[in-house]
Amino acid sequence: MLQEVFLHLWKDDLKALRAFHGKARLASYLSAVAACKVLNDRVLRPRRVPSRPRGASAATPLEVLERREEEERLRLRMKDMPLRVRLALTLQSNGASLKEVGGALGISEDAAAQLVSRSREALREVRES
């Protein structure tokens, strides 16, 4: 992952690195770049529909289409969410504990739990609409 972040910073004649104006610590800037890279790679990019296990009935074309549409609605909703919300959801969905989510965001474990809960509720509403 670190290698990918450095490659991202290096490409386009160091465009991403030139965007750093020194208003924050370089470590904070690099953390934000890494977080955005994770979001882009794991959340916002379209995913392939996973194959079904052997013996399971095959998905109909309509089911595949409905799933893709739902994933696209969720991706669009995620793009509209603030970065810290997207990070909390991404970290949690990738196995981080609420304590780890809170530590990464600089908030308490309880605040992380509340943030993740509210964010999931917002995504649930999108799914049900």
Salt bridges, closest charged atoms under 4 A:
ASP13 OD1 - ARG18 NH2 3.68
ASP41 OD2 - LYS37 NZ 3.48
ASP41 OD1 - ARG45 NH1 2.77
GLU63 OE1 - ARG52 NH2 3.85
GLU70 OE2 - ARG127 NE 2.22
GLU71 OE2 - ARG67 NE 3.30
GLU72 OE1 - ARG75 NH2 3.15
GLU121 OE1 - ARG124 NH1 2.56
